[in-house]
Amino acid sequence: MNGGDVGAGVVGGGEVSGVGPPPSPLDWKFSQVFGERAAGEEVQEVDIISAIEFDKTGDHLATGDRGGRVVLFERTDTKDHGIGRRDMERMDYPISRHPEFRYKTEFQSHEPEFDYLKSLEIEEKINKIRWCQTANSALFLLSTNDKTIKFWKVQEKKVKKIADMNMDPSKTPGNNGSGSSSSVPPSPKPYVVNGGYPDKLPNSLNNESFPPGGISSLRLPVVTSNETSLVARCRRVYAHAHDYHINSISNNSDGETFISADDLRINLWNLEISNQSFNIVDVKPQNMEDLTEVITSAEFHPSHCNTLAYSSSKGSIRLIDLRQSALCDSHAKLFEEQEAPGSRSFFTEIIASISDIKFAKDGRHILSRDYMTLKLWDINMDSGPVATFQVHEYLRPKLCDLYENDSIFDKFECCLSGDGQRVATGSYSNLFRVFGCAPGSTEATTLEASKNPMRRQVQTPSRPSRSLSSITRVVRRGSESPGVDSNGNSFDFTTKLLHLAWHPSENSIACAAANSLYMYYA
């Protein structure tokens, strides 16, 4: 593809081609919901979901919330008949089931802290979760709040239950408060350590202790069952490496390293080493008054361990190569869209800020989300995006109101389907949108996070989300209120769908509306 094909779409698998008709739009259906609130029920701030992530297999899903908790879900529909999905596909077996998940476990990942040197409160809110490679049936994941990253291991532990002890059950401690007593008849026998008898005893005692035929009540302890419980253990804590709020973490394909990014720096870590990291990007100017942009998101390439991309508040994406130099302040490629002449306004820079980027599974395309649009970029073409999707263009006349109530600084995430054919992102009124990005596709589906996804009506408002960095924060003014535009599109700034994730291999989306996790399939 050359620079003249800016308007083209993208086909999954890394090929940009107009051959063949685009796939037909998907028919989305409600699958399940976790944590659904009743009508009018007030949502607690700590229960609002702040991160969602599928693992690479799609068999596990993790969510993080503002209370610092991580909740894990596991897939159940592939285990129903004792046969895996891949085996069924090999057998050409018709699969009528859709992905179903169940609650697996949860643990407290982060606690609220206080930085005494800076007199700064550090929230426990989980900003990002990333799955790591599994080993020996144990699950590993990284979670981070504003300042500290933690490496967790979640594993099933078997607890042995002992029964048939050589005790009278009716007289054991804890049973109606009775004292303990041996089932052996009481006698003036000398005991030794471990509860046995001396090897040599007087004949009278031997006769009394071991009558002919032995003692019927003397039993050896027996293991009757192995109870399984899930245990989450923090393996490592990566702390004190960021002066500003961490907005991204991303695993490298080498399985050994990961990056963490804040507003001004990106650090490279080894999973096994928690007390040192390497600063690979530093955009902090010598004089902070000269600061013009901040880092908003960063992600490793899915297969090239030397390549990563990061986005900025100016709407640009930089691709960097770790092989070029130890400090990667100079980028290998820069992706940014040129402004149309005469289109500049007070809000231009604010809405151009990229809140999230994701590499496609093929590694050739990058999806970015700014305030108004989704853009799909080909990393081999830096003249402009190969596709642009309008998310909520009807809000453009309301930018002044959105600025007044800080909604214009909301950070919406984006995601791609595993085959690269579709992209998705959230909006207000708990709506999210799915777009087809194959050449010629006109697919643009709007869904609501509810049991009836096609209903598209405003839900009970929840408390507004606030996740601004210290650099881009402005003073809150005015109130947030729902409204309707001239086309009848409803918008409620207090209910926003910021976080969502696409299953890595199937058309299934998990999204968060306040404290509820909704799942859909097509």
Disulfide bonds with the S-S distance in Angstrom:
none
